[in-house]
Amino acid sequence: MEILITNDDGWGSKGILTLTQTMETIAHVTVVAPDGARSGMSNAITVDRPMTLRLIEHTPTRDVYITNGTPSDCVKLAVNIIYKDTRPDLLLSGINHGSNAAVNVIYSGTMGACFVGCEQSIPSIGFSLCDHHPDADFSHLQPLIIPIVNQLLQRGFPDRVCYNINAPIGELKGIRFTRHARSHWEKEIAEFIDENGEPYYQLQGVFVNHEPQAQDTDEWALAHGFVAISPTTIDMTAK
Amino acid sequence: MEILITNDDGWGSKGILTLTQTMETIAHVTVVAPDGARSGMSNAITVDRPMTLRLIEHTPTRDVYITNGTPSDCVKLAVNIIYKDTRPDLLLSGINHGSNAAVNVIYSGTMGACFVGCEQSIPSIGFSLCDHHPDADFSHLQPLIIPIVNQLLQRGFPDRVCYNINAPIGELKGIRFTRHARSHWEKEIAEFIDENGEPYYQLQGVFVNHEPQAQDTDEWALAHGFVAISPTTIDMTAK
């Protein structure tokens, strides 16, 4: 099995190393990752400057490339420059340091990479842990990754559908198939004044779940100790 | 009526000026636009540096702000810093220089701004013209903008639904409600060699429509001279 791995925290983050070390026990892994943090990049692509692509590690089980591009660029570079006329059997993105559940899916670089994989008809799965800390503990999620991947591969990937998997911190109660909770962010901008008296702004925010009682949502699952698997489509047409 | 206008080509592009001049004949317009081109930014948000916001024009019918942020940031800055406890009646994004039809919707900064408006329960509409040229001719589309906006406001905006409107160049045959055509991009990366012999890469691509015969798609409408209106949801759960 040949697996393409990417993320939005960059090669050097604990999450992508955990995912790579896990998957190279059963497959050959090609990592194409950003050369630094690209959180909140959504499906952004680089159209205003040249992109780099550099092989920095080559072992029997892994090739690791880094690029100055976005997570979506990583998948496009892999498909067009590395794989050319072949395709990986699977694209995995993450493990992200931080939740990509609910409305966060539309801002997620982790899932942006999966959407490109999905566009290219590659089975694509994003993994995220609800902990932004650079030293986040993935040890409870790690043993579940291969079983979840195998189960999803057996179920199959419907056309233009990928999977957005989020895990809570702490003891796990199980795994649930979910939908993205209706939600929004508020109080999103903090205002500061610089040394010249000019204002500047930084993103922050308070997450608001519109339906905390709905037991079929990713947010409910996460709040109750379950890993949430949300089937996610790149067909954004409102039916 | 109070209208928020943004785009991804930046203030200074012909498309946003056309949209602003059109709407300020019937409403007060607040423009919050990027200070330069942000094409392909999707729903990206700025998390790694401070953002600016500067009022550069104030007339009885328009306030124009520019920022170093993304299209999505523009909407967040407008909602949190400019409107605060009020909300605009409408968010318009565009007119984009270039198509945002079919799979392009997931990469679109124009639509990324609409998705933030949609998250904030603001009626949101993106306009795009299938012509990347900076001096693109909007004169055939311009007279339709206010009638289309009025019709969509009368129909109403379902929860978490916005509209992705694309117009062809040349004579218009009419207006159709559509869905995003199944499609993908291929041959997406061009490889070059720099003066040091190092490779670098730029995005390009060939667009492939999987269903050119399907008359309910945006691509069919555009190819046959119709303005395509695709209802678009930010609920990406695959049902």
Interface residues (C-beta under 8 A of the other chain):
Chain A: A37 S39 G40 M41 S42 N43 A44 I45 T46 V47 D48 P50 M51 T52 L53 S72 D73 K76 L77 V79 N80 I81 V103 V105 I106 Y107 G112 F115 E119 Q120 S121 P158 D159 R160 V161 R179 H180 R182 H184 W185 K187 E188 I189 E191 F192 D194 E198 P199 Y200 Y201 Q202 L203 S230 P231 T232 T233 I234 D235 M236 T237 A238 K239
Chain B: A37 S39 G40 M41 S42 N43 A44 I45 T46 V47 D48 P50 M51 T52 L53 S72 D73 K76 L77 V79 N80 I81 V103 V105 I106 Y107 G112 F115 E119 Q120 S121 P158 D159 R160 V161 R179 H180 R182 H184 W185 K187 E188 I189 E191 F192 E198 P199 Y200 Y201 Q202 L203 S230 P231 T232 T233 I234 D235 M236 T237 A238 K239
